[in-house]
Amino acid sequence: MKIAVLGTGPVGHALAGKLVSLGHEVTMGSREAGNPKGTAWAAQAGPGASAGSFAQAAAAAEIVVNATSGTVSLAALAEAGARNLSGKVLIDVSNPLDFSAGFPPSLTVCNTDSIAETIQRTYPQARVVKTLNTLSAPVMVDPGRLPGTHDVFVAGNHEDAKATVVGILQEFGWPPGHIRDLGGLDAARGMEMWLPLWLRIFLRQPEGKMFNIGIVSE
């Protein structure tokens, strides 16, 4: 598939690199064509990798991944262009964390809304699926690096779009029984509100130690 990964940070690099390794054609999008991080990634990622502006990446893609920070996601998607998002699966990996007042960050949207729902309202012709935002980037694309069973979540209003995303998660190595479908996109509120607790747990881990959560039931 042709996939656009919008964002040149650690999450964007992890997702784009994994997708290329799986044989997908991936364009890393950034605010401007020729972004040094994007072009450097494309040069070393091998065949199937390219870089361009947000609009160039989204226009060429069948699936768009929003790997930008949640505080700038709407601006990034505006640059990608509504026409380039229309009818496409839009995987939202962002979190609305505002560090402007220092640590701990606050959430720019929560409780009765989420950044994922805001994106869906802004681009009603896109098919937004929330996933992977509850994980560190290395675990997103390599769940096997953690011992035992643990879970990833998906939420969205379009069943066909969720099925497409579940397929990609399985390509990443996530077992079907641990890809937890939480229902409609309003479930993204809880997924995003997990992040303040995730950050506190992260700070208590030995440096470089990865972790995730798993559902334990009878």
Backbone as a ProteinNet text record, in pm:
[ID]
protein_1_A
[PRIMARY]
MKIAVLGTGPVGHALAGKLVSLGHEVTMGSREAGNPKGTAWAAQAGPGASAGSFAQAAAAAEIVVNATSGTVSLAALAEAGARNLSGKVLIDVSNPLDFSAGFPPSLTVCNTDSIAETIQRTYPQARVVKTLNTLSAPVMVDPGRLPGTHDVFVAGNHEDAKATVVGILQEFGWPPGHIRDLGGLDAARGMEMWLPLWLRIFLRQPEGKMFNIGIVSE
[TERTIARY]
83.2	0	87.1	29.1	95	48	143	109.9	187.9	118.3	182.7	197.3	314.8	337.5	369.7	278.3	296.6	365.2	486.3	563.2	700.8	801.8	940.9	1007	927	980.8	1002.8	1032.8	1059.4	943.9	819.8	705.8	696.2	708.7	705.1	813.8	934.8	1045.5	1021.1	971.8	948	842.5	732.3	623.7	664.3	723.6	762.4	864.9	963.6	1065.4	1008.6	918.9	858.8	774.7	695.8	609.9	691.3	801.3	888.6	945.7	986.7	1045.4	944.4	816.5	710.7	671.4	734.9	710.5	614.2	571.4	482	562.8	496.7	556.7	519.3	618.4	594	656.5	576	626.2	618	730.9	732.3	702.1	596.5	555.4	600.7	635.1	673.4	620.4	641.1	581.6	630.5	755.2	811	881.3	865.5	943.3	1091.6	1172.7	1315.1	1352.7	1258.3	1290	1408.1	1512.8	1633	1606.4	1519.4	1489.5	1420.4	1326.8	1254.7	1343.1	1422.6	1508.1	1617.4	1669.7	1771.4	1711.7	1588.6	1524	1503.4	1451.4	1424	1551.1	1662.1	1787.8	1841.3	1814.7	1870.3	1768.7	1639	1536.2	1525	1579.2	1580	1465.8	1452.7	1346.9	1210.1	1124.7	990.1	976.2	1086.6	1083.3	1103.4	1024.6	1040.4	997.1	1021.1	984.6	925.4	842.2	780.6	706.2	630.8	549.6	431	359.2	238.4	142.3	123.9	30.3	77.7	205.7	258.8	243.9	274	264.8	121	28.2	-112	-173.1	-136.3	-194	-160.6	-42.3	3.6	-41.1	-101.6	-124.4	-265.2	-274.6	-403.7	-443.2	-344	-363.5	-274.3	-327.9	-251.4	-237.7	-115.3	-88.1	-51.3	-129.2	-96.2	-5.7	123.4	222.2	279.6	203.3	245.8	199.8	254.2	208.6	63.9	-16.3	-156.9	-184.1	-90.4	-110.6	-94.5	-33.7	-15.7	-82.4	-153.8	-210.6	-308.4	-395.6	-493.4	-425.2	-319.5	-245.5	-176.3	-118.5	-50.4	-148.6	-264.8	-363.9	-424	-433	-479.1	-382.1	-251.9	-152.6	-157.9	-192.8	-209.3	-323.5	-429.9	-539.6	-656.8	-776.1	-896.9	-915.9	-887	-904.3	-813.2	-694.5	-599.3	-629.9	-721.9	-761.4	-895.7	-972.9	-1109.6	-1114.7	-1198.8	-1219	-1110.5	-1008	-893.7	-899.5	-840.7	-820.8	-714.9	-750.1	-657.6	-628.3	-509.5	-470.3	-413.5	-480.7	-437.1	-361.9	-233.8	-146.5	-113.4	-172.2	-131.2	-190.1	-129.4	-180.2	-178	-286.3	-295.9	-225.5	-95.6	-17.9	40.5	9.4	55.9	163.3	287.8	400.7	435.8	350.4	385.7	403.8	336.9	351.1	445	521.9	615.2	556.6	621.5	580.4	512.8	406.9	345.4	261.6	249.1	170.1	20.9	-55.3	-200.6	-250.1	-375.3	-437.6	-515.9	-495	-565	-711.7	-746.5	-885.1	-901.8	-1012.7	-1033.1	-1178	-1207.6	-1336.7	-1451.5	-1494.6	-1608.6	-1568.7	-1439.3	-1390.6	-1249.3	-1195.8	-1059.4	-1004.4	-873.2	-814.5	-858.8	-877.3	-922	-1060.9	-1152.5	-1286.7	-1284.6	-1197.2	-1184.3	-1138.7	-1043.5	-996.8	-1110.4	-1188.8	-1298.7	-1403.4	-1435.2	-1531.7	-1477.9	-1348.8	-1287.7	-1278.3	-1257.5	-1243.9	-1344.1	-1473.1	-1577.6	-1569.4	-1500.7	-1488	-1372.3	-1288.8	-1183.5	-1242.1	-1173.6	-1218.9	-1112.9	-1135	-1033.9	-1038.3	-921.9	-906.3	-797.3	-830	-732.3	-664	-531.7	-457.3	-313.1	-243.7	-99.3	-57	-148.5	-109.2	-76.1	-106.9	-82.1	52.1	137	261.7	382.3	499.1	621.8	649	719.7	738.6	799.8	903.2	959.8	861.1	773.9	677.5	565.8	531.8	428.6	455.4	579.1	613.2	680.8	701.9	768.2	716.5	591	536.5	613.4	683.5	758.7	878.6	915	1028.5	993.9	863.4	820.9	781.7	817.4	778.7	630.3	572.1	432.7	336.2	208.8	104.4	68.5	41.9	0.4	-82	-140.9	-248	-228.7	-290.2	-301.6	-450.7	-491.3	-632.6	-662.3	-784	-831	-969.8	-1000.6	-1133	-1162.3	-1286.4	-1324.8	-1470	-1524	-1665.5	-1688.8	-1582.2	-1594.5	-1533.2	-1618.9	-1571.9	-1470.5	-1491.6	-1397.4	-1261.2	-1261.6	-1134.6	-1063.2	-1137.4	-1074.8	-1016.6	-1087.9	-1037	-905	-893.8	-768.2	-655.5	-685.2	-583.7	-544.1	-641	-610.7	-514.8	-535.3	-444.2	-301.9	-286.4	-152.5	-91.5	-172.2	-121.6	-74.6	-147.9	-104.6	27	44.4	173.1	285.7	256.7	356.5	390.4	306	330.4	234.4	129.8	32	-59.9	-74.1	-164.3	-309.5	-392.4	-532.3	-604.8	-579.4	-647.8	-605.7	-501.3	-453.8	-461.1	-540.8	-578.8	-721.6	-738.2	-865.9	-946.1	-1058.2	-1147.7	-1238.3	-1223.7	-1299.5	-1429.4	-1458.5	-1583.3	-1564.1	-1660.7	-1660.6	-1547.6	-1534.1	-1420.5	-1426	-1540.9	-1546.3	-1459.5	-1424.5	-1332.5	-1193	-1163.2	-1032.7	-1012.9	-1123.2	-1109.2	-1030.4	-1071.2	-1000.2	-859.9	-841.7	-709.1	-612.9	-660	-573.8	-553.4	-656	-642.7	-554.1	-518.5	-421.9	-282.4	-253.9	-116.7	-59.4	-133.5	-73.2	-24.2	-99.7	-54.5	63	57.2	168.4	298.2	293	414.1	469.6	381	426.4	492.7	434.7	495.7	630.7	636	759.3	872.7	843	945.8	999.2	923.1	965	1036.9	1046.8	1114.6	1265.2	1346.3	1489.5	1506.6	1609.2	1630	1631.2	1551.1	1546	1453.1	1390.8	1303.3	1165.5	1121.7	991.6	884.2	759.5	648.7	519.5	418.5	285.2	184.7	56.9	-47.7	-114.4	-167.7	-241.1	-368.5	-472.7	-600.9	-598.4	-622.9	-627.8	-771.2	-829.3	-968	-982.5	-1092.5	-1119.2	-1143.1
-119.8	0	125.5	233	362.2	435.1	466.6	521.2	649.7	751.8	876.2	875.7	904.4	921.8	1068.8	1140.2	1283.2	1302.7	1356	1376.9	1315.5	1390.1	1345.5	1317.1	1306.7	1277.1	1128.4	1086.4	944.6	852.8	895	811.4	797.5	909.9	904.6	816.2	827.9	745.6	597.2	564.8	424.3	364.1	434.3	381.8	373.8	480.9	482.7	374.2	359.3	257.4	116.4	89.1	-43.2	-70.1	27.7	9.1	-15.8	53.8	29.8	-111.5	-153.7	-287.4	-396.8	-365.3	-461.7	-458.2	-370.6	-366.9	-260.2	-171.1	-63	52.1	130.4	253.3	367	427.4	524.1	658.8	763.3	900	966.1	1012.2	1086.4	1233.1	1283.4	1421.3	1515.4	1635.3	1740.4	1873.4	1976.5	2106	2155.2	2128.9	2173.8	2058.7	2052.7	1955.6	1986.8	1884.6	1905.6	1914.6	1887.4	1886.4	1792.3	1837.8	1754.1	1619.2	1616.3	1488.9	1392.8	1445.6	1361.3	1308.5	1395.9	1353.3	1258.1	1280.3	1190	1051.9	1049.2	919.5	846.3	916.2	852.7	799.8	870.8	829.9	699.9	676.5	556.2	443.2	471.4	370.1	268.8	303.4	207.9	224.3	130.1	137.5	144.5	222.5	239.2	357.5	424.4	538.2	668.5	768.2	901.3	1004.4	1130.2	1238.8	1353.2	1432.2	1546.4	1630.7	1725.8	1808.5	1727.6	1780.8	1713.9	1689.1	1790.3	1777.6	1674.4	1675.7	1578.6	1436.1	1417.8	1284.6	1234.7	1318	1276.3	1252.8	1334.3	1321.6	1187.7	1137.8	1014.1	888.8	905	791.1	733.8	605.8	541	549.8	549.6	559.9	671.2	752.6	862.4	837.9	848.1	831.7	967.9	1013.4	1137.7	1106.7	1127.7	1104.4	1235.6	1342.7	1472.4	1486.9	1584.6	1615.3	1664.4	1621.9	1658	1806.8	1884.5	2029	2095.7	2025	2082.8	1998.1	1893.3	1801.2	1868.2	1954	2018.5	2107.9	2177.3	2261.4	2176	2064	1974.8	1916.2	1874.2	1815.7	1921.2	2044.9	2152.6	2171.5	2159.4	2169.8	2048.8	1932.6	1814.8	1834.3	1899	1935	1839.4	1895.6	1813.7	1722.6	1771.2	1690.3	1568.1	1583.7	1472.3	1372.3	1407.7	1317.7	1251.8	1308	1261.9	1115.2	1037.1	897.4	803.5	855.7	773.3	736.9	622.2	587.2	681.1	745.8	838.7	782.7	728.7	669	778.7	804.2	909.8	849.5	881.8	831.1	942.9	1058.9	1177.2	1179.6	1262.5	1289.7	1440.3	1495.8	1640.7	1689.5	1668.2	1704.7	1845.2	1931.2	2069.7	2088.4	2105.4	2123.5	2270.9	2362.6	2504.7	2557.6	2495.3	2537.9	2446.8	2365.3	2274.7	2137.7	2063.3	1926.1	1922	1844.3	1755.3	1833.3	1780.5	1850.9	1839.6	1931.1	1921.4	1869.9	1829.7	1786.9	1904.4	1933.6	2046.2	2015.6	1887.9	1845.6	1715.8	1698.1	1576.7	1566.7	1460.2	1434.5	1417.8	1523.9	1517.1	1525.4	1520.8	1531	1474.3	1462.8	1413.4	1475.6	1468.8	1520.4	1436.8	1306.3	1220.3	1259.7	1287.1	1329.4	1466.8	1552.6	1685.1	1672	1583.3	1559.4	1505	1411.6	1354.2	1459.5	1547.8	1655	1751.4	1779.3	1874.3	1816.8	1684.6	1617.1	1501.4	1533.7	1430.6	1326.4	1357	1259.7	1162.7	1189.4	1094.7	989.4	877	769.5	752.7	822.7	833.1	710.2	653.8	543.5	582	574.8	603.1	473.6	474.9	358.6	396.9	311.4	319.1	435.6	525.3	642.9	610	488.4	449.7	381.5	385.2	308.3	396.1	353.3	416.2	368.1	448	419.9	282.3	239.2	107.8	-7.5	3.4	-103.2	-102.5	14.4	23.2	-76.3	-79.8	-156.8	-289.7	-318.9	-444.4	-489.1	-535.3	-575.6	-689.3	-768.3	-880.3	-842.7	-714.1	-673.9	-675.4	-684	-696	-840.1	-893	-1030.8	-1039.6	-1154.8	-1175.2	-1109.7	-1112.1	-1055.4	-914.4	-828.9	-692.1	-643.9	-526.1	-488.9	-354.7	-347	-222.6	-200.8	-75.1	-42.2	26.9	7.5	78.3	132.7	247	307	382.1	376.2	447.5	422.1	509.7	500.6	420.7	377.9	309.6	169.7	68.1	-68.9	-112.7	-71.4	-111.3	-47.6	76.9	143.8	76.3	41.1	-29.4	-163	-233.1	-361.4	-342.6	-235.3	-205.9	-181.2	-104.7	-73.2	-197.4	-281.4	-406	-491	-492.5	-565.3	-513.8	-382.6	-323.9	-358.8	-352.2	-388.2	-533.1	-620	-759.8	-772	-692.6	-691.5	-649.2	-559.5	-515.6	-625.1	-728.2	-837	-845.4	-761.5	-765.9	-885.9	-973.7	-1089.1	-1042.1	-1106.2	-1063.4	-1051.2	-1144.5	-1140.9	-1027.3	-954.4	-843.1	-709.9	-707.5	-582.8	-555.7	-466.2	-445.8	-334.4	-374	-277.6	-218.2	-88.9	-22.3	40.2	24.1	77.3	207.1	297.4	422.6	515.5	622.5	713.7	788.8	792.7	857.1	784.5	658.6	585.8	647	728.1	795	888	933.6	1021.1	949.9	827.5	752.5	715.3	681.1	645.8	761.9	882.3	999.9	1039.8	1021.2	1058.7	963	849.2	757.2	818.3	913.2	962.2	1029.3	1109.8	1165.5	1057.1	947.8	836.5	764.9	747.3	683.4	757.9	890	969.3	949.9	941.5	920.7	783.2	681.2	548.9	550.7	617.2	627.2	685.5	789.1	854.3	763.8	662.9	571.8	447.8	436	321.7	346.9	241.3	257.3	311.3	387.3	450.7	346.9	373.4	283.7	165.4	151.4	36.5	60.9	-31.3	-19.9	-89	-45.7	-108	-87	-162.3	-146.3	-204.5	-188.8	-243.2	-360.8	-451.2	-565.6	-585.3	-632.4	-658.5	-799.4	-811.2	-940.3	-963.2	-1074.7	-1103.3	-1250.3	-1285.6	-1425	-1509.7
0	0	0	-45.5	-40.7	85.3	171.9	303.6	326.7	376.1	417.4	568.2	616.5	759.8	781.6	844.3	867.2	1001.4	997.9	1119.6	1108.3	1152.1	1139.2	1273.2	1379.1	1511	1530.1	1653.2	1680.1	1641	1664.4	1628.1	1476.8	1406.8	1261.1	1203.8	1258.2	1210	1236.3	1356	1388.5	1297	1279	1196.4	1049.4	998.7	857.5	827.5	915.4	893.4	893.6	987.6	993.5	869.4	827.6	710.9	584.6	568.9	453.4	459.4	578.2	591.7	558.8	571.7	540.6	393.1	316.7	173.3	125.8	214.8	174.6	114.2	29.5	-22.8	72.3	133.7	240.1	205.9	220.3	208.2	344.3	394.6	520.9	490.8	551.4	526.5	635.4	594.8	688.7	636.5	714.4	678	541.7	510.5	383.5	313.3	183.2	104.9	123	133.7	155.4	301.3	391.6	533.9	558.7	627.4	644.3	710.4	810.7	877.2	781.3	703.7	609.7	498.2	440.7	329.8	377.3	499.2	553.6	578.5	631	652.5	521.2	420.4	291.3	227.6	245.6	184.2	242.8	370.1	433.3	448.3	427.8	451.1	338.2	221	112.1	14	-79.4	-180.3	-114.5	-173	-118.7	-27.5	5.9	97.3	20.6	56.2	-2.2	100	68.3	158.9	79.4	144.6	78.7	180.1	131.4	218.9	269.5	367.9	414.5	299.2	214.8	103.3	2.1	-30.5	-126.3	-74.5	53.4	111.7	111.5	155.4	164.7	27.4	-69.3	-203.5	-266.4	-241	-304.6	-230.8	-112.7	-24.1	-33	0.3	22.3	169.4	257.6	402.1	453.5	545.4	604	753.7	804.1	946.8	1004.9	1102.9	1170.5	1288.9	1271	1376.1	1426.3	1411.7	1464.1	1608.3	1678.7	1813.5	1808	1905.7	1904.4	1907.5	1959	1964.7	1828.6	1732.5	1598.5	1490.9	1531.6	1432.9	1338.1	1390.4	1303.1	1200.7	1242.4	1148.2	1042.6	1084.3	990	889.6	937.2	847.8	755	801.9	714.3	599.1	628.5	521.9	429.9	485	400.3	302.4	348	258.7	267	282.5	294.8	174.2	56.6	-64.9	-62.1	-6.5	-1.5	109.4	199.4	308	282.1	192.3	168.9	125.9	193.4	158.9	207.1	272.6	312.2	460.5	492.6	632.6	689.6	800.8	866.2	1005	1022.2	1150	1239	1350.6	1441.6	1559.1	1567.6	1673.2	1772.8	1755.8	1831.7	1972.6	2056.2	2190.8	2215.9	2272	2288.6	2415.1	2422.8	2540.6	2524.9	2620.2	2617	2724.1	2679.5	2771	2792	2745.4	2748.3	2891.2	2987.7	3127.4	3204.3	3132.5	3196.6	3220.4	3309.9	3339.3	3476.1	3491.5	3392.6	3291	3171.8	3070.8	3100.8	3046	3051.5	2917	2913	2788.2	2730.9	2605.6	2543.7	2519.9	2518.1	2503.2	2580.2	2652.2	2729.9	2776.8	2846.6	2909.4	2810.6	2748	2657.4	2511	2483.5	2345.3	2340.3	2221	2200.9	2074.4	2057.7	1934.9	1815.7	1836.1	1726.7	1678.3	1772.2	1733.8	1667.5	1715.7	1654.3	1509	1485.2	1348.5	1262.4	1316.9	1240	1204.8	1299.5	1271	1166.2	1173.9	1081.2	940.6	932.7	803.2	796.9	781.4	788.4	678.7	569	460.3	481.2	581.5	617.5	710.5	723.9	813.6	921.9	1033.7	1138.7	1229.6	1254.5	1349.3	1448.7	1576.6	1681.7	1722.8	1728	1774.6	1805.7	1878.5	1904.2	1993.5	2029.2	2107	2252.1	2297.7	2436.9	2456	2353.4	2353.7	2321.2	2367.5	2319.9	2177.5	2101.1	1958.5	1931.3	2002.8	1971.1	1990.1	2091.5	2117.5	2013.7	1960.8	1857.4	1745.2	1700.4	1580.6	1611.5	1740.2	1778.9	1914.8	1921.9	2051.7	2116.3	2037.4	2090.3	2173.5	2175.5	2257.4	2405.9	2439.6	2578.3	2607.4	2723.5	2756.9	2790.3	2768.4	2805.2	2708.8	2748	2663.5	2708.7	2613.9	2642.2	2524.1	2535.3	2443.8	2373.5	2256.7	2181.9	2155.1	2145.1	2133	2000.1	1951.8	1833.2	1861.4	1801.6	1812.6	1683.9	1641.1	1518.9	1484.8	1403	1365.1	1238.5	1171	1042.3	1054.3	1048.6	1071	965.4	839.8	735.8	758.3	804.2	832.5	948.3	1052.6	1165	1120.6	1032.2	982.7	909.4	831.2	761.8	861	966.6	1066.8	1145.4	1178.3	1247.7	1164	1032.6	944.5	953.3	960.4	972.7	1108.1	1214	1346.3	1350.2	1282.8	1275.5	1198.4	1095	1024.5	1118.4	1211.2	1308.4	1409.5	1415.8	1509.8	1626.1	1624.9	1733	1714.3	1815.1	1803.7	1798.3	1717	1705.1	1838.8	1932.5	2060.9	2150.6	2112.8	2195	2122.3	2014.9	1949.7	1994.8	2088.5	2156.5	2088.5	2027.8	1963.9	2071.3	2097.6	2202.8	2152.2	2023.4	1970.5	1895.1	1911	1835.4	1873.1	1796.3	1812.8	1945.4	2009.9	2140.7	2243.2	2216.4	2304.8	2304.9	2203.6	2199.7	2318.4	2381.1	2498.4	2608	2640.6	2743	2701.3	2572.3	2523.5	2539.2	2509.4	2521.5	2667.3	2751.1	2892.4	2970.9	2911	2972	2976.8	2889.8	2874.8	2998.7	3074.5	3196.1	3292.1	3305.9	3389.8	3324.5	3192.7	3120.9	3147.4	3145.1	3167	3307.8	3405.8	3543.6	3558.3	3495.6	3499.4	3427.4	3314.5	3236.5	3320.4	3397.8	3478.2	3588.5	3625.8	3732	3677.9	3547.8	3488.5	3482.5	3494.7	3466.2	3324.9	3302.3	3171.7	3059.8	2956.7	2842.4	2858	2974.3	3000.8	2939.4	2855	2790.4	2873.5	2857.8	2928.3	2849.2	2885.5	2828.3	2926.4	2895.5	2981	2911	2989.1	2935.5	3013.7	2947.9	3012.1	3071.1	3200.3	3268.5	3312.3	3273.7	3311.3	3345.6	3405.5	3442.7	3319.9
[MASK]
++++++++++++++++++++++++++++++++++++++++++++++++++++++++++++++++++++++++++++++++++++++++++++++++++++++++++++++++++++++++++++++++++++++++++++++++++++++++++++++++++++++++++++++++++++++++++++++++++++++++++++++++++++++++++

